């Protein structure tokens, strides 16, 4: 089967995008496709697969997101920014658009050429201060779920993060990702606030099962936790990840989060045809 695809990345978070209106692949077929073609070296390789489909309401389209292991992702912030630009370039939507995700409806906007912003699903659950016990140590964390069903994020401070290698964080990241305190697992976001109030973030992503160069919803969860804990006062927070920098804008009304916007660069990498001879759909 020949499948046309576009490869995009947002801050090093890379994705394979297909227009599933052409192929009508089933949910199970998309899972098989994601697990196969996202595997680096053996296929195209990416952090995830996104399938654009017709929506069943007044939104412009539907985004289905699959992690590299074939599991379903409720939502992906950088993925949403990439697919928004894809939809605009391919005349599926205008500069301002709305689209369905598993976690709810998302609004996107082409701000300036490659710069794309998305209004993320608002948090359905916020626990700003929790203690997690692990290996006879206690770790203070924040726990946030974005959208419904909620995309789970753990926010944990790590002093000296800028100078810390991922490998030295992996054991702790995995232990927290599978901790019994988080029944459906969690994305683990380590952070450190810099002198300029910019925040360094590293995310161990559930589904990818490794550190990635960027995680949009993870970055937004870190920014939101720090803002609500009053550790940062600016409602536009600069987040620095290994893949680059992005901004998170936060809007409040009557003590509730009303706006959570992710703004950053997107990059069209390639267009091609999947010819993987080992792919069985």
C-alpha positions as CSV (number, residue, x, y, z in Angstrom):
1,X,0.0,0.0,0.0
2,X,1.3,3.4,-1.0
3,X,0.6,6.1,1.6
4,X,1.5,9.8,1.0
5,X,2.9,11.5,4.1
6,X,4.4,14.8,5.3
7,X,7.1,15.0,7.9
8,X,7.1,18.0,10.2
9,X,8.8,19.0,13.4
10,X,8.1,21.5,16.1
11,X,11.2,22.2,18.3
12,X,12.6,18.8,17.5
13,X,9.3,17.0,18.3
14,X,8.9,15.3,14.9
15,X,5.7,13.8,13.4
16,X,4.5,11.9,10.4
17,X,1.2,13.3,9.1
18,X,-1.2,11.6,6.7
19,X,-4.5,12.7,5.2
20,X,-6.7,9.8,6.2
21,X,-9.6,11.2,4.3
22,X,-7.8,9.5,1.3
23,X,-7.3,6.1,2.8
24,X,-10.0,5.6,5.5
25,X,-7.6,3.5,7.6
26,X,-9.3,2.1,10.7
27,X,-8.3,2.9,14.2
28,X,-6.5,-0.5,14.5
29,X,-4.8,0.0,11.1
30,X,-3.5,3.4,12.2
31,X,-2.1,1.9,15.4
32,X,-0.2,-0.7,13.3
33,X,1.0,2.0,10.9
34,X,2.2,4.3,13.8
35,X,4.1,1.5,15.5
36,X,5.8,0.5,12.2
37,X,6.6,3.8,10.5
38,X,7.6,5.7,13.6
39,X,10.4,3.2,14.3
40,X,13.7,5.0,13.6
41,X,16.3,3.4,11.3
42,X,13.8,0.6,10.3
43,X,11.2,3.0,8.8
44,X,10.5,6.8,8.4
45,X,11.0,7.4,12.1
46,X,9.2,10.0,14.3
47,X,7.9,10.7,17.8
48,X,4.3,10.1,16.6
49,X,1.8,9.7,13.8
50,X,-1.0,12.1,13.1
51,X,-4.0,11.3,10.9
52,X,-6.1,14.1,9.6
53,X,-9.8,13.1,9.2
54,X,-13.2,14.8,8.6
55,X,-14.8,16.1,11.7
56,X,-18.3,15.1,12.8
57,X,-19.2,18.6,14.0
58,X,-18.6,22.3,13.0
59,X,-14.8,22.1,13.5
60,X,-12.5,22.1,10.5
61,X,-11.1,18.6,10.9
62,X,-10.2,15.9,13.3
63,X,-6.7,15.0,14.5
64,X,-6.0,11.5,15.6
65,X,-2.6,11.2,17.4
66,X,-0.7,8.0,18.0
67,X,2.5,7.6,19.9
68,X,5.5,5.8,18.4
69,X,4.6,2.6,20.3
70,X,1.1,2.7,18.7
71,X,-0.7,3.8,21.8
72,X,-3.2,6.6,21.6
73,X,-2.2,10.1,22.6
74,X,-5.0,12.2,24.0
75,X,-3.4,15.3,22.7
76,X,0.0,16.7,21.6
77,X,0.7,20.4,21.8
78,X,3.6,20.5,19.3
79,X,1.8,18.0,17.1
80,X,-1.3,20.2,17.1
81,X,0.8,23.2,16.0
82,X,2.3,21.2,13.2
83,X,-1.0,19.7,11.9
84,X,-2.6,23.2,12.1
85,X,0.0,24.5,9.7
86,X,-0.4,21.4,7.5
87,X,-4.1,22.0,7.3
88,X,-3.6,25.7,6.4
89,X,-1.0,24.9,3.7
90,X,-3.2,22.2,2.2
91,X,-6.2,24.5,2.2
92,X,-8.2,22.4,4.6
93,X,-8.6,25.3,7.0
94,X,-8.0,29.0,7.2
95,X,-5.5,30.9,9.3
96,X,-7.7,30.5,12.3
97,X,-9.2,27.0,12.8
98,X,-10.7,24.6,15.3
99,X,-10.2,20.8,15.3
100,X,-11.2,17.8,17.3
101,X,-8.7,15.8,19.4
102,X,-9.3,12.9,21.8
103,X,-8.9,15.4,24.7
104,X,-11.4,17.9,23.2
105,X,-11.6,20.7,20.7
106,X,-8.5,22.8,20.0
107,X,-8.2,26.2,18.4
108,X,-5.2,26.9,16.2
109,X,-3.8,30.1,14.5
110,X,-1.1,30.7,11.9
111,X,0.4,33.7,13.5
112,X,3.2,34.4,11.0
113,X,4.4,31.9,8.4
114,X,6.1,29.2,10.5
115,X,4.9,30.6,13.9
116,X,1.8,28.7,15.1
117,X,-0.2,29.0,18.2
118,X,-2.8,26.6,19.6
119,X,-5.2,27.0,22.5
120,X,-4.6,23.8,24.5
121,X,-7.3,21.9,26.3
122,X,-7.9,23.5,29.7
123,X,-6.9,21.5,32.8
124,X,-9.6,19.2,34.2
125,X,-7.5,18.3,37.2
126,X,-4.8,20.3,39.1
127,X,-2.9,19.3,42.2
128,X,-0.2,21.8,42.8
129,X,1.4,20.2,45.8
130,X,1.8,16.5,46.2
131,X,4.5,14.3,47.8
132,X,5.4,11.1,45.9
133,X,7.4,8.5,47.9
134,X,10.0,6.5,45.9
135,X,13.0,4.5,46.9
136,X,12.8,5.8,50.5
137,X,12.8,9.4,49.2
138,X,10.1,11.9,49.0
139,X,9.6,14.1,45.9
140,X,7.5,17.2,45.9
141,X,5.6,17.5,42.5
142,X,2.6,19.1,40.8
143,X,0.2,16.9,38.9
144,X,-1.9,18.3,36.0
145,X,-4.3,16.7,33.5
146,X,-5.1,18.7,30.4
147,X,-8.4,18.1,28.6
148,X,-10.9,15.2,29.0
149,X,-9.9,12.4,29.1
150,X,-7.0,14.1,30.8
151,X,-3.4,14.1,29.4
152,X,-1.4,13.4,32.6
153,X,1.7,15.5,33.5
154,X,4.0,15.4,36.5
155,X,6.0,18.6,37.1
156,X,9.1,18.2,39.2
157,X,12.0,20.6,39.9
158,X,15.6,19.5,39.3
159,X,18.4,21.8,40.3
160,X,21.2,22.1,37.8
161,X,19.0,20.7,35.0
162,X,20.8,22.7,32.2
163,X,24.0,20.8,33.1
164,X,22.4,17.4,33.7
165,X,22.5,14.6,31.1
166,X,19.3,12.8,30.2
167,X,20.8,9.4,31.1
168,X,21.2,10.5,34.8
169,X,17.5,11.3,34.9
170,X,16.2,8.2,33.2
171,X,15.9,5.9,36.2
172,X,13.9,8.5,38.2
173,X,11.8,9.4,35.1
174,X,10.8,5.8,34.5
175,X,10.0,5.1,38.1
176,X,7.8,8.2,38.3
177,X,6.2,7.4,34.9
178,X,5.0,4.0,36.1
179,X,4.4,5.0,39.8
180,X,1.2,3.7,41.4
181,X,0.2,7.2,42.2
182,X,-0.5,7.7,38.5
183,X,-2.8,4.8,37.4
184,X,-2.7,5.6,33.7
185,X,0.9,6.6,33.7
186,X,2.3,10.1,33.3
187,X,4.6,12.3,31.3
188,X,7.5,13.4,33.6
189,X,8.6,17.0,33.2
190,X,11.7,18.1,35.0
191,X,12.3,21.9,35.2
192,X,14.6,24.6,36.5
193,X,13.9,28.3,36.6
194,X,16.7,30.5,35.3
195,X,17.8,33.9,36.5
196,X,16.0,35.5,33.6
197,X,12.7,33.7,34.6
198,X,12.9,31.5,31.5
199,X,12.3,27.9,32.4
200,X,14.4,24.9,31.3
201,X,12.3,21.8,30.7
202,X,13.1,18.2,29.9
203,X,10.2,15.7,29.3
204,X,10.2,12.0,29.5
205,X,7.2,11.1,27.3
206,X,4.7,8.3,27.9
207,X,4.3,6.4,24.7
208,X,7.7,7.4,23.3
209,X,9.2,6.0,26.5
210,X,12.2,8.3,26.4
211,X,13.2,11.9,26.7
212,X,12.2,14.0,23.6
213,X,13.5,17.3,22.3
214,X,10.2,19.0,23.2
215,X,6.8,18.3,24.6
216,X,4.3,21.1,24.1
217,X,1.7,20.0,26.7
218,X,4.5,19.2,29.1
219,X,5.9,22.7,28.7
220,X,2.5,24.2,29.2
221,X,1.9,22.1,32.3
222,X,5.2,23.3,33.8
223,X,4.4,27.0,33.0
224,X,0.9,26.6,34.5
225,X,2.1,25.0,37.7
226,X,4.7,27.7,38.3
227,X,2.3,30.5,37.5
228,X,-0.4,29.0,39.8
229,X,2.1,28.4,42.6
230,X,3.1,32.1,42.1
231,X,6.7,31.2,41.5
232,X,6.5,33.1,38.2
233,X,4.2,36.2,37.8
234,X,4.4,36.9,34.1
235,X,1.5,35.4,32.2
236,X,3.7,34.7,29.2
237,X,6.4,32.3,30.1
238,X,9.4,31.4,28.0
239,X,10.2,27.7,28.0
240,X,13.6,26.4,26.8
241,X,13.7,22.8,25.7
242,X,16.5,20.8,24.0
243,X,14.8,21.5,20.6
244,X,14.5,25.3,21.0
245,X,12.2,27.8,22.8
246,X,8.5,28.4,22.9
247,X,6.1,30.6,24.8
248,X,3.2,29.7,27.0
249,X,0.5,32.3,27.5
250,X,-1.9,31.9,30.5
251,X,-5.2,33.7,31.0
252,X,-7.2,33.6,34.2
253,X,-10.8,34.6,35.0
254,X,-12.4,34.4,38.5
255,X,-9.5,32.2,39.7
256,X,-9.9,29.7,36.8
257,X,-7.7,29.0,33.9
258,X,-9.4,30.4,30.8
259,X,-6.5,30.5,28.3
260,X,-3.6,28.1,27.9
261,X,-1.8,28.9,24.6
262,X,1.3,27.3,23.1
263,X,3.2,29.4,20.6
264,X,6.3,28.3,18.7
265,X,8.0,27.5,15.4
266,X,7.1,24.7,13.0
267,X,9.1,23.2,10.2
268,X,8.1,21.4,7.1
269,X,10.8,18.7,6.6
270,X,9.7,16.4,3.7
271,X,6.9,15.0,1.7
272,X,7.0,11.4,0.4
273,X,5.4,8.1,0.0
274,X,5.5,5.2,2.5
275,X,6.5,2.1,0.7
276,X,7.6,0.0,3.7
277,X,7.6,-3.6,2.5
278,X,7.3,-5.0,6.0
279,X,4.1,-3.0,6.7
280,X,1.1,-5.2,7.0
281,X,-2.3,-3.4,7.4
